[in-house]
Amino acid sequence: MKGRLTVDPIACTGHGACAELLPEWIELDDWGYPMLNDELVPADLLPHARRAVASCPTLALRLAAVREAA
């Protein structure tokens, strides 16, 4: 199983915790707001993605599970 990260740009206040916890998938722009990789998060990074989502102080980061077609 893989997942897709999304960010609510209105709720995000640019704390940057997500990029610190998941630098492989999230970069910060010049103002400190996250820029997410558009691809699906691979299974080996899902635990890190879940931790980044749980650590978001404004609950702006979300992870949706995506099942791959057989």
PDB file with one MODEL, atoms N, CA, C and O in Angstrom:
MODEL        1
ATOM      1  N   MET A   1       0.844  -1.179   0.000  1.00  0.00           N
ATOM      2  CA  MET A   1       0.000   0.000   0.000  1.00  0.00           C
ATOM      3  C   MET A   1       0.888   1.240   0.000  1.00  0.00           C
ATOM      4  O   MET A   1       1.964   1.249   0.597  1.00  0.00           O
ATOM      5  N   LYS A   2       0.427   2.266  -0.667  1.00  0.00           N
ATOM      6  CA  LYS A   2       1.125   3.547  -0.710  1.00  0.00           C
ATOM      7  C   LYS A   2       0.180   4.618  -0.186  1.00  0.00           C
ATOM      8  O   LYS A   2      -0.964   4.322   0.159  1.00  0.00           O
ATOM      9  N   GLY A   3       0.638   5.836  -0.126  1.00  0.00           N
ATOM     10  CA  GLY A   3      -0.203   6.921   0.354  1.00  0.00           C
ATOM     11  C   GLY A   3       0.051   8.193  -0.432  1.00  0.00           C
ATOM     12  O   GLY A   3       1.070   8.325  -1.111  1.00  0.00           O
ATOM     13  N   ARG A   4      -0.884   9.126  -0.336  1.00  0.00           N
ATOM     14  CA  ARG A   4      -0.726  10.427  -0.988  1.00  0.00           C
ATOM     15  C   ARG A   4      -0.830  11.516   0.069  1.00  0.00           C
ATOM     16  O   ARG A   4      -1.806  11.592   0.814  1.00  0.00           O
ATOM     17  N   LEU A   5       0.192  12.352   0.117  1.00  0.00           N
ATOM     18  CA  LEU A   5       0.199  13.483   1.040  1.00  0.00           C
ATOM     19  C   LEU A   5      -0.458  14.688   0.390  1.00  0.00           C
ATOM     20  O   LEU A   5      -0.262  14.964  -0.793  1.00  0.00           O
ATOM     21  N   THR A   6      -1.234  15.388   1.182  1.00  0.00           N
ATOM     22  CA  THR A   6      -1.814  16.659   0.744  1.00  0.00           C
ATOM     23  C   THR A   6      -1.667  17.657   1.881  1.00  0.00           C
ATOM     24  O   THR A   6      -1.537  17.286   3.048  1.00  0.00           O
ATOM     25  N   VAL A   7      -1.689  18.926   1.514  1.00  0.00           N
ATOM     26  CA  VAL A   7      -1.612  19.969   2.535  1.00  0.00           C
ATOM     27  C   VAL A   7      -2.737  20.962   2.290  1.00  0.00           C
ATOM     28  O   VAL A   7      -3.018  21.331   1.149  1.00  0.00           O
ATOM     29  N   ASP A   8      -3.370  21.384   3.360  1.00  0.00           N
ATOM     30  CA  ASP A   8      -4.399  22.421   3.287  1.00  0.00           C
ATOM     31  C   ASP A   8      -3.668  23.762   3.364  1.00  0.00           C
ATOM     32  O   ASP A   8      -3.189  24.145   4.431  1.00  0.00           O
ATOM     33  N   PRO A   9      -3.577  24.479   2.236  1.00  0.00           N
ATOM     34  CA  PRO A   9      -2.786  25.716   2.232  1.00  0.00           C
ATOM     35  C   PRO A   9      -3.355  26.821   3.125  1.00  0.00           C
ATOM     36  O   PRO A   9      -2.629  27.731   3.525  1.00  0.00           O
ATOM     37  N   ILE A  10      -4.626  26.745   3.431  1.00  0.00           N
ATOM     38  CA  ILE A  10      -5.227  27.756   4.299  1.00  0.00           C
ATOM     39  C   ILE A  10      -4.883  27.475   5.762  1.00  0.00           C
ATOM     40  O   ILE A  10      -4.629  28.400   6.533  1.00  0.00           O
ATOM     41  N   ALA A  11      -4.876  26.193   6.141  1.00  0.00           N
ATOM     42  CA  ALA A  11      -4.576  25.832   7.529  1.00  0.00           C
ATOM     43  C   ALA A  11      -3.086  25.898   7.836  1.00  0.00           C
ATOM     44  O   ALA A  11      -2.698  26.152   8.976  1.00  0.00           O
ATOM     45  N   CYS A  12      -2.248  25.670   6.826  1.00  0.00           N
ATOM     46  CA  CYS A  12      -0.796  25.639   7.045  1.00  0.00           C
ATOM     47  C   CYS A  12      -0.277  27.032   7.386  1.00  0.00           C
ATOM     48  O   CYS A  12      -0.599  28.016   6.720  1.00  0.00           O
ATOM     49  N   THR A  13       0.534  27.089   8.439  1.00  0.00           N
ATOM     50  CA  THR A  13       1.136  28.360   8.838  1.00  0.00           C
ATOM     51  C   THR A  13       2.652  28.349   8.693  1.00  0.00           C
ATOM     52  O   THR A  13       3.329  29.259   9.173  1.00  0.00           O
ATOM     53  N   GLY A  14       3.188  27.325   8.036  1.00  0.00           N
ATOM     54  CA  GLY A  14       4.608  27.290   7.716  1.00  0.00           C
ATOM     55  C   GLY A  14       5.538  26.991   8.869  1.00  0.00           C
ATOM     56  O   GLY A  14       6.624  27.566   8.941  1.00  0.00           O
ATOM     57  N   HIS A  15       5.147  26.105   9.776  1.00  0.00           N
ATOM     58  CA  HIS A  15       6.025  25.734  10.889  1.00  0.00           C
ATOM     59  C   HIS A  15       7.241  24.945  10.413  1.00  0.00           C
ATOM     60  O   HIS A  15       8.325  25.075  10.982  1.00  0.00           O
ATOM     61  N   GLY A  16       7.068  24.125   9.368  1.00  0.00           N
ATOM     62  CA  GLY A  16       8.178  23.369   8.792  1.00  0.00           C
ATOM     63  C   GLY A  16       8.471  22.042   9.450  1.00  0.00           C
ATOM     64  O   GLY A  16       9.428  21.371   9.065  1.00  0.00           O
ATOM     65  N   ALA A  17       7.680  21.636  10.431  1.00  0.00           N
ATOM     66  CA  ALA A  17       7.926  20.357  11.108  1.00  0.00           C
ATOM     67  C   ALA A  17       7.831  19.194  10.127  1.00  0.00           C
ATOM     68  O   ALA A  17       8.581  18.226  10.250  1.00  0.00           O
ATOM     69  N   CYS A  18       6.938  19.268   9.172  1.00  0.00           N
ATOM     70  CA  CYS A  18       6.753  18.178   8.208  1.00  0.00           C
ATOM     71  C   CYS A  18       8.022  17.946   7.392  1.00  0.00           C
ATOM     72  O   CYS A  18       8.415  16.801   7.171  1.00  0.00           O
ATOM     73  N   ALA A  19       8.658  19.012   6.949  1.00  0.00           N
ATOM     74  CA  ALA A  19       9.868  18.890   6.139  1.00  0.00           C
ATOM     75  C   ALA A  19      11.034  18.362   6.968  1.00  0.00           C
ATOM     76  O   ALA A  19      11.903  17.668   6.439  1.00  0.00           O
ATOM     77  N   GLU A  20      11.062  18.676   8.243  1.00  0.00           N
ATOM     78  CA  GLU A  20      12.113  18.143   9.109  1.00  0.00           C
ATOM     79  C   GLU A  20      11.953  16.642   9.299  1.00  0.00           C
ATOM     80  O   GLU A  20      12.942  15.913   9.378  1.00  0.00           O
ATOM     81  N   LEU A  21      10.696  16.176   9.373  1.00  0.00           N
ATOM     82  CA  LEU A  21      10.436  14.758   9.619  1.00  0.00           C
ATOM     83  C   LEU A  21      10.398  13.918   8.348  1.00  0.00           C
ATOM     84  O   LEU A  21      10.555  12.699   8.413  1.00  0.00           O
ATOM     85  N   LEU A  22      10.195  14.543   7.204  1.00  0.00           N
ATOM     86  CA  LEU A  22      10.096  13.803   5.944  1.00  0.00           C
ATOM     87  C   LEU A  22      10.791  14.572   4.817  1.00  0.00           C
ATOM     88  O   LEU A  22      10.153  14.937   3.829  1.00  0.00           O
ATOM     89  N   PRO A  23      12.097  14.818   4.965  1.00  0.00           N
ATOM     90  CA  PRO A  23      12.807  15.625   3.964  1.00  0.00           C
ATOM     91  C   PRO A  23      12.901  14.948   2.600  1.00  0.00           C
ATOM     92  O   PRO A  23      13.137  15.613   1.591  1.00  0.00           O
ATOM     93  N   GLU A  24      12.715  13.624   2.565  1.00  0.00           N
ATOM     94  CA  GLU A  24      12.744  12.908   1.287  1.00  0.00           C
ATOM     95  C   GLU A  24      11.555  13.270   0.406  1.00  0.00           C
ATOM     96  O   GLU A  24      11.601  13.089  -0.810  1.00  0.00           O
ATOM     97  N   TRP A  25      10.487  13.782   1.020  1.00  0.00           N
ATOM     98  CA  TRP A  25       9.233  13.991   0.301  1.00  0.00           C
ATOM     99  C   TRP A  25       8.723  15.429   0.360  1.00  0.00           C
ATOM    100  O   TRP A  25       7.898  15.827  -0.462  1.00  0.00           O
ATOM    101  N   ILE A  26       9.202  16.203   1.316  1.00  0.00           N
ATOM    102  CA  ILE A  26       8.682  17.552   1.512  1.00  0.00           C
ATOM    103  C   ILE A  26       9.838  18.554   1.546  1.00  0.00           C
ATOM    104  O   ILE A  26      10.792  18.395   2.308  1.00  0.00           O
ATOM    105  N   GLU A  27       9.737  19.575   0.720  1.00  0.00           N
ATOM    106  CA  GLU A  27      10.683  20.687   0.745  1.00  0.00           C
ATOM    107  C   GLU A  27       9.918  21.933   1.172  1.00  0.00           C
ATOM    108  O   GLU A  27       8.696  21.996   1.037  1.00  0.00           O
ATOM    109  N   LEU A  28      10.632  22.909   1.679  1.00  0.00           N
ATOM    110  CA  LEU A  28      10.004  24.170   2.049  1.00  0.00           C
ATOM    111  C   LEU A  28      10.318  25.220   0.997  1.00  0.00           C
ATOM    112  O   LEU A  28      11.431  25.268   0.473  1.00  0.00           O
ATOM    113  N   ASP A  29       9.334  26.066   0.688  1.00  0.00           N
ATOM    114  CA  ASP A  29       9.580  27.156  -0.249  1.00  0.00           C
ATOM    115  C   ASP A  29      10.298  28.293   0.479  1.00  0.00           C
ATOM    116  O   ASP A  29      10.640  28.161   1.654  1.00  0.00           O
ATOM    117  N   ASP A  30      10.522  29.388  -0.206  1.00  0.00           N
ATOM    118  CA  ASP A  30      11.265  30.507   0.383  1.00  0.00           C
ATOM    119  C   ASP A  30      10.589  31.112   1.613  1.00  0.00           C
ATOM    120  O   ASP A  30      11.250  31.781   2.407  1.00  0.00           O
ATOM    121  N   TRP A  31       9.301  30.893   1.783  1.00  0.00           N
ATOM    122  CA  TRP A  31       8.554  31.450   2.914  1.00  0.00           C
ATOM    123  C   TRP A  31       8.319  30.419   4.011  1.00  0.00           C
ATOM    124  O   TRP A  31       7.678  30.723   5.017  1.00  0.00           O
ATOM    125  N   GLY A  32       8.835  29.192   3.826  1.00  0.00           N
ATOM    126  CA  GLY A  32       8.706  28.156   4.842  1.00  0.00           C
ATOM    127  C   GLY A  32       7.487  27.270   4.712  1.00  0.00           C
ATOM    128  O   GLY A  32       7.181  26.503   5.624  1.00  0.00           O
ATOM    129  N   TYR A  33       6.781  27.362   3.588  1.00  0.00           N
ATOM    130  CA  TYR A  33       5.605  26.526   3.368  1.00  0.00           C
ATOM    131  C   TYR A  33       5.987  25.264   2.597  1.00  0.00           C
ATOM    132  O   TYR A  33       6.877  25.306   1.747  1.00  0.00           O
ATOM    133  N   PRO A  34       5.324  24.144   2.884  1.00  0.00           N
ATOM    134  CA  PRO A  34       5.714  22.877   2.274  1.00  0.00           C
ATOM    135  C   PRO A  34       5.350  22.775   0.793  1.00  0.00           C
ATOM    136  O   PRO A  34       4.294  23.226   0.348  1.00  0.00           O
ATOM    137  N   MET A  35       6.261  22.171   0.066  1.00  0.00           N
ATOM    138  CA  MET A  35       6.031  21.786  -1.322  1.00  0.00           C
ATOM    139  C   MET A  35       6.155  20.265  -1.342  1.00  0.00           C
ATOM    140  O   MET A  35       7.226  19.718  -1.081  1.00  0.00           O
ATOM    141  N   LEU A  36       5.054  19.590  -1.652  1.00  0.00           N
ATOM    142  CA  LEU A  36       5.007  18.132  -1.568  1.00  0.00           C
ATOM    143  C   LEU A  36       5.346  17.491  -2.900  1.00  0.00           C
ATOM    144  O   LEU A  36       5.036  18.023  -3.966  1.00  0.00           O
ATOM    145  N   ASN A  37       5.986  16.341  -2.815  1.00  0.00           N
ATOM    146  CA  ASN A  37       6.202  15.512  -3.991  1.00  0.00           C
ATOM    147  C   ASN A  37       4.822  15.020  -4.444  1.00  0.00           C
ATOM    148  O   ASN A  37       4.033  14.553  -3.622  1.00  0.00           O
ATOM    149  N   ASP A  38       4.528  15.123  -5.739  1.00  0.00           N
ATOM    150  CA  ASP A  38       3.200  14.743  -6.243  1.00  0.00           C
ATOM    151  C   ASP A  38       2.994  13.243  -6.390  1.00  0.00           C
ATOM    152  O   ASP A  38       1.867  12.790  -6.587  1.00  0.00           O
ATOM    153  N   GLU A  39       4.059  12.477  -6.297  1.00  0.00           N
ATOM    154  CA  GLU A  39       3.935  11.030  -6.460  1.00  0.00           C
ATOM    155  C   GLU A  39       3.387  10.392  -5.190  1.00  0.00           C
ATOM    156  O   GLU A  39       3.286  11.033  -4.144  1.00  0.00           O
ATOM    157  N   LEU A  40       3.036   9.117  -5.305  1.00  0.00           N
ATOM    158  CA  LEU A  40       2.564   8.382  -4.129  1.00  0.00           C
ATOM    159  C   LEU A  40       3.738   8.104  -3.201  1.00  0.00           C
ATOM    160  O   LEU A  40       4.840   7.791  -3.652  1.00  0.00           O
ATOM    161  N   VAL A  41       3.494   8.220  -1.918  1.00  0.00           N
ATOM    162  CA  VAL A  41       4.523   7.927  -0.921  1.00  0.00           C
ATOM    163  C   VAL A  41       4.709   6.412  -0.887  1.00  0.00           C
ATOM    164  O   VAL A  41       3.741   5.682  -0.672  1.00  0.00           O
ATOM    165  N   PRO A  42       5.932   5.928  -1.093  1.00  0.00           N
ATOM    166  CA  PRO A  42       6.151   4.478  -1.076  1.00  0.00           C
ATOM    167  C   PRO A  42       5.985   3.894   0.326  1.00  0.00           C
ATOM    168  O   PRO A  42       6.080   4.600   1.331  1.00  0.00           O
ATOM    169  N   ALA A  43       5.739   2.601   0.362  1.00  0.00           N
ATOM    170  CA  ALA A  43       5.454   1.918   1.626  1.00  0.00           C
ATOM    171  C   ALA A  43       6.565   2.110   2.659  1.00  0.00           C
ATOM    172  O   ALA A  43       6.280   2.218   3.851  1.00  0.00           O
ATOM    173  N   ASP A  44       7.822   2.154   2.223  1.00  0.00           N
ATOM    174  CA  ASP A  44       8.908   2.272   3.197  1.00  0.00           C
ATOM    175  C   ASP A  44       8.967   3.648   3.855  1.00  0.00           C
ATOM    176  O   ASP A  44       9.581   3.794   4.913  1.00  0.00           O
ATOM    177  N   LEU A  45       8.344   4.656   3.254  1.00  0.00           N
ATOM    178  CA  LEU A  45       8.316   5.996   3.859  1.00  0.00           C
ATOM    179  C   LEU A  45       7.008   6.301   4.589  1.00  0.00           C
ATOM    180  O   LEU A  45       6.881   7.355   5.212  1.00  0.00           O
ATOM    181  N   LEU A  46       6.039   5.394   4.518  1.00  0.00           N
ATOM    182  CA  LEU A  46       4.747   5.649   5.162  1.00  0.00           C
ATOM    183  C   LEU A  46       4.844   5.902   6.669  1.00  0.00           C
ATOM    184  O   LEU A  46       4.157   6.793   7.168  1.00  0.00           O
ATOM    185  N   PRO A  47       5.664   5.159   7.414  1.00  0.00           N
ATOM    186  CA  PRO A  47       5.761   5.472   8.854  1.00  0.00           C
ATOM    187  C   PRO A  47       6.254   6.898   9.108  1.00  0.00           C
ATOM    188  O   PRO A  47       5.783   7.568  10.027  1.00  0.00           O
ATOM    189  N   HIS A  48       7.197   7.352   8.297  1.00  0.00           N
ATOM    190  CA  HIS A  48       7.714   8.712   8.439  1.00  0.00           C
ATOM    191  C   HIS A  48       6.646   9.740   8.040  1.00  0.00           C
ATOM    192  O   HIS A  48       6.524  10.796   8.662  1.00  0.00           O
ATOM    193  N   ALA A  49       5.882   9.416   7.001  1.00  0.00           N
ATOM    194  CA  ALA A  49       4.807  10.310   6.560  1.00  0.00           C
ATOM    195  C   ALA A  49       3.738  10.421   7.642  1.00  0.00           C
ATOM    196  O   ALA A  49       3.230  11.512   7.904  1.00  0.00           O
ATOM    197  N   ARG A  50       3.399   9.313   8.263  1.00  0.00           N
ATOM    198  CA  ARG A  50       2.401   9.336   9.347  1.00  0.00           C
ATOM    199  C   ARG A  50       2.893  10.187  10.524  1.00  0.00           C
ATOM    200  O   ARG A  50       2.117  10.921  11.137  1.00  0.00           O
ATOM    201  N   ARG A  51       4.170  10.079  10.826  1.00  0.00           N
ATOM    202  CA  ARG A  51       4.743  10.879  11.914  1.00  0.00           C
ATOM    203  C   ARG A  51       4.702  12.362  11.581  1.00  0.00           C
ATOM    204  O   ARG A  51       4.416  13.188  12.447  1.00  0.00           O
ATOM    205  N   ALA A  52       4.988  12.701  10.328  1.00  0.00           N
ATOM    206  CA  ALA A  52       4.938  14.103   9.902  1.00  0.00           C
ATOM    207  C   ALA A  52       3.513  14.639  10.006  1.00  0.00           C
ATOM    208  O   ALA A  52       3.301  15.764  10.456  1.00  0.00           O
ATOM    209  N   VAL A  53       2.537  13.833   9.590  1.00  0.00           N
ATOM    210  CA  VAL A  53       1.127  14.239   9.674  1.00  0.00           C
ATOM    211  C   VAL A  53       0.733  14.444  11.134  1.00  0.00           C
ATOM    212  O   VAL A  53       0.090  15.438  11.472  1.00  0.00           O
ATOM    213  N   ALA A  54       1.112  13.519  11.987  1.00  0.00           N
ATOM    214  CA  ALA A  54       0.756  13.613  13.410  1.00  0.00           C
ATOM    215  C   ALA A  54       1.425  14.802  14.094  1.00  0.00           C
ATOM    216  O   ALA A  54       0.916  15.314  15.092  1.00  0.00           O
ATOM    217  N   SER A  55       2.554  15.237  13.564  1.00  0.00           N
ATOM    218  CA  SER A  55       3.303  16.335  14.184  1.00  0.00           C
ATOM    219  C   SER A  55       2.892  17.712  13.692  1.00  0.00           C
ATOM    220  O   SER A  55       3.353  18.717  14.234  1.00  0.00           O
ATOM    221  N   CYS A  56       2.043  17.784  12.687  1.00  0.00           N
ATOM    222  CA  CYS A  56       1.630  19.078  12.146  1.00  0.00           C
ATOM    223  C   CYS A  56       0.807  19.832  13.199  1.00  0.00           C
ATOM    224  O   CYS A  56      -0.264  19.369  13.591  1.00  0.00           O
ATOM    225  N   PRO A  57       1.298  20.986  13.657  1.00  0.00           N
ATOM    226  CA  PRO A  57       0.595  21.701  14.730  1.00  0.00           C
ATOM    227  C   PRO A  57      -0.754  22.283  14.310  1.00  0.00           C
ATOM    228  O   PRO A  57      -1.586  22.575  15.168  1.00  0.00           O
ATOM    229  N   THR A  58      -0.984  22.457  13.014  1.00  0.00           N
ATOM    230  CA  THR A  58      -2.259  23.021  12.559  1.00  0.00           C
ATOM    231  C   THR A  58      -3.140  21.987  11.852  1.00  0.00           C
ATOM    232  O   THR A  58      -4.193  22.327  11.313  1.00  0.00           O
ATOM    233  N   LEU A  59      -2.706  20.729  11.858  1.00  0.00           N
ATOM    234  CA  LEU A  59      -3.443  19.631  11.210  1.00  0.00           C
ATOM    235  C   LEU A  59      -3.664  19.891   9.718  1.00  0.00           C
ATOM    236  O   LEU A  59      -4.679  19.476   9.157  1.00  0.00           O
ATOM    237  N   ALA A  60      -2.720  20.573   9.082  1.00  0.00           N
ATOM    238  CA  ALA A  60      -2.843  20.913   7.662  1.00  0.00           C
ATOM    239  C   ALA A  60      -2.356  19.801   6.748  1.00  0.00           C
ATOM    240  O   ALA A  60      -2.735  19.753   5.578  1.00  0.00           O
ATOM    241  N   LEU A  61      -1.529  18.917   7.258  1.00  0.00           N
ATOM    242  CA  LEU A  61      -0.968  17.834   6.447  1.00  0.00           C
ATOM    243  C   LEU A  61      -1.827  16.590   6.605  1.00  0.00           C
ATOM    244  O   LEU A  61      -2.204  16.221   7.717  1.00  0.00           O
ATOM    245  N   ARG A  62      -2.132  15.948   5.486  1.00  0.00           N
ATOM    246  CA  ARG A  62      -2.984  14.749   5.515  1.00  0.00           C
ATOM    247  C   ARG A  62      -2.360  13.658   4.666  1.00  0.00           C
ATOM    248  O   ARG A  62      -1.658  13.939   3.694  1.00  0.00           O
ATOM    249  N   LEU A  63      -2.618  12.412   5.038  1.00  0.00           N
ATOM    250  CA  LEU A  63      -2.136  11.255   4.307  1.00  0.00           C
ATOM    251  C   LEU A  63      -3.323  10.361   3.998  1.00  0.00           C
ATOM    252  O   LEU A  63      -4.015   9.900   4.906  1.00  0.00           O
ATOM    253  N   ALA A  64      -3.557  10.120   2.723  1.00  0.00           N
ATOM    254  CA  ALA A  64      -4.646   9.247   2.298  1.00  0.00           C
ATOM    255  C   ALA A  64      -4.045   7.959   1.763  1.00  0.00           C
ATOM    256  O   ALA A  64      -3.135   7.986   0.934  1.00  0.00           O
ATOM    257  N   ALA A  65      -4.557   6.833   2.239  1.00  0.00           N
ATOM    258  CA  ALA A  65      -4.091   5.528   1.762  1.00  0.00           C
ATOM    259  C   ALA A  65      -4.585   5.304   0.340  1.00  0.00           C
ATOM    260  O   ALA A  65      -5.725   5.626   0.005  1.00  0.00           O
ATOM    261  N   VAL A  66      -3.710   4.749  -0.487  1.00  0.00           N
ATOM    262  CA  VAL A  66      -4.050   4.459  -1.877  1.00  0.00           C
ATOM    263  C   VAL A  66      -3.667   3.010  -2.137  1.00  0.00           C
ATOM    264  O   VAL A  66      -2.511   2.619  -1.973  1.00  0.00           O
ATOM    265  N   ARG A  67      -4.638   2.232  -2.539  1.00  0.00           N
ATOM    266  CA  ARG A  67      -4.356   0.838  -2.903  1.00  0.00           C
ATOM    267  C   ARG A  67      -3.977   0.778  -4.374  1.00  0.00           C
ATOM    268  O   ARG A  67      -4.613   1.396  -5.228  1.00  0.00           O
ATOM    269  N   GLU A  68      -2.937   0.029  -4.643  1.00  0.00           N
ATOM    270  CA  GLU A  68      -2.497  -0.129  -6.022  1.00  0.00           C
ATOM    271  C   GLU A  68      -3.329  -1.194  -6.701  1.00  0.00           C
ATOM    272  O   GLU A  68      -3.736  -2.177  -6.081  1.00  0.00           O
ATOM    273  N   ALA A  69      -3.576  -0.989  -7.986  1.00  0.00           N
ATOM    274  CA  ALA A  69      -4.336  -1.978  -8.755  1.00  0.00           C
ATOM    275  C   ALA A  69      -3.529  -3.257  -8.889  1.00  0.00           C
ATOM    276  O   ALA A  69      -2.308  -3.225  -9.044  1.00  0.00           O
ATOM    277  N   ALA A  70      -4.222  -4.375  -8.828  1.00  0.00           N
ATOM    278  CA  ALA A  70      -3.530  -5.681  -8.895  1.00  0.00           C
ATOM    279  C   ALA A  70      -3.100  -6.028 -10.277  1.00  0.00           C
ATOM    280  O   ALA A  70      -2.511  -7.086 -10.492  1.00  0.00           O
TER     281      ALA A  70
ENDMDL
END
